[in-house]
């Protein structure tokens, strides 16, 4: 767990967001030729609104980073 300095102010941003696509007719994920789920990114999107209302105390540190 990260401890944040109570005497400082912080902003929260979004670093990376991953998408998948569902084929509605098959009710299944769009897949790669090897059968794994195809992963997409939208690099030109602004995700800053996703952190609105979050406080640093709401966050849990990722151990795989």
C-alpha beads as a LAMMPS data file, in Angstrom:
LAMMPS data file: protein, C-alpha beads

65 atoms
64 bonds

1 atom types
1 bond types

-500.0 500.0 xlo xhi
-500.0 500.0 ylo yhi
-500.0 500.0 zlo zhi

Masses

1 110.0

Atoms # bond

1 1 1 0.000 0.000 0.000
2 1 1 1.316 3.423 -0.908
3 1 1 1.439 6.095 1.720
4 1 1 0.903 9.600 0.420
5 1 1 2.209 12.708 2.144
6 1 1 -0.820 14.374 3.752
7 1 1 0.898 17.759 3.343
8 1 1 0.904 17.514 -0.463
9 1 1 -1.849 17.612 -3.035
10 1 1 -2.044 15.030 -5.815
11 1 1 -3.818 14.581 -9.128
12 1 1 -4.824 11.198 -10.557
13 1 1 -4.455 10.313 -14.225
14 1 1 -5.105 7.286 -16.412
15 1 1 -1.968 5.600 -17.754
16 1 1 -3.251 2.783 -19.949
17 1 1 -6.638 1.409 -20.923
18 1 1 -7.249 -1.832 -22.798
19 1 1 -10.337 -2.693 -24.837
20 1 1 -11.793 -5.840 -26.319
21 1 1 -14.527 -6.194 -28.933
22 1 1 -17.520 -8.561 -28.838
23 1 1 -19.050 -10.012 -31.993
24 1 1 -22.739 -9.545 -31.128
25 1 1 -23.929 -12.139 -33.648
26 1 1 -21.676 -14.862 -32.203
27 1 1 -21.906 -13.501 -28.633
28 1 1 -18.157 -14.048 -28.405
29 1 1 -14.982 -12.007 -28.282
30 1 1 -13.172 -11.033 -31.486
31 1 1 -10.172 -13.349 -31.433
32 1 1 -6.709 -13.640 -32.943
33 1 1 -5.876 -16.592 -35.213
34 1 1 -4.410 -18.457 -32.208
35 1 1 -7.729 -18.144 -30.333
36 1 1 -6.599 -15.510 -27.844
37 1 1 -8.772 -12.448 -27.337
38 1 1 -7.750 -9.552 -29.578
39 1 1 -6.750 -6.497 -27.545
40 1 1 -7.203 -2.893 -28.678
41 1 1 -6.065 0.548 -27.506
42 1 1 -7.407 4.012 -28.359
43 1 1 -4.258 6.145 -28.050
44 1 1 -5.854 9.415 -29.151
45 1 1 -8.670 9.410 -26.590
46 1 1 -8.708 11.635 -23.507
47 1 1 -9.440 9.442 -20.486
48 1 1 -8.928 12.136 -17.851
49 1 1 -12.639 12.184 -16.913
50 1 1 -12.334 8.598 -15.630
51 1 1 -10.374 9.818 -12.604
52 1 1 -12.946 12.485 -11.658
53 1 1 -14.098 11.966 -8.103
54 1 1 -11.223 9.622 -7.205
55 1 1 -8.970 10.316 -4.269
56 1 1 -5.496 8.828 -3.816
57 1 1 -6.900 6.913 -0.834
58 1 1 -9.229 5.070 -3.255
59 1 1 -6.272 3.577 -5.132
60 1 1 -4.544 0.234 -4.619
61 1 1 -0.994 -0.151 -5.851
62 1 1 -0.506 -2.683 -8.640
63 1 1 2.069 -5.326 -7.739
64 1 1 2.721 -6.352 -11.357
65 1 1 3.885 -2.908 -12.448

Bonds

1 1 1 2
2 1 2 3
3 1 3 4
4 1 4 5
5 1 5 6
6 1 6 7
7 1 7 8
8 1 8 9
9 1 9 10
10 1 10 11
11 1 11 12
12 1 12 13
13 1 13 14
14 1 14 15
15 1 15 16
16 1 16 17
17 1 17 18
18 1 18 19
19 1 19 20
20 1 20 21
21 1 21 22
22 1 22 23
23 1 23 24
24 1 24 25
25 1 25 26
26 1 26 27
27 1 27 28
28 1 28 29
29 1 29 30
30 1 30 31
31 1 31 32
32 1 32 33
33 1 33 34
34 1 34 35
35 1 35 36
36 1 36 37
37 1 37 38
38 1 38 39
39 1 39 40
40 1 40 41
41 1 41 42
42 1 42 43
43 1 43 44
44 1 44 45
45 1 45 46
46 1 46 47
47 1 47 48
48 1 48 49
49 1 49 50
50 1 50 51
51 1 51 52
52 1 52 53
53 1 53 54
54 1 54 55
55 1 55 56
56 1 56 57
57 1 57 58
58 1 58 59
59 1 59 60
60 1 60 61
61 1 61 62
62 1 62 63
63 1 63 64
64 1 64 65
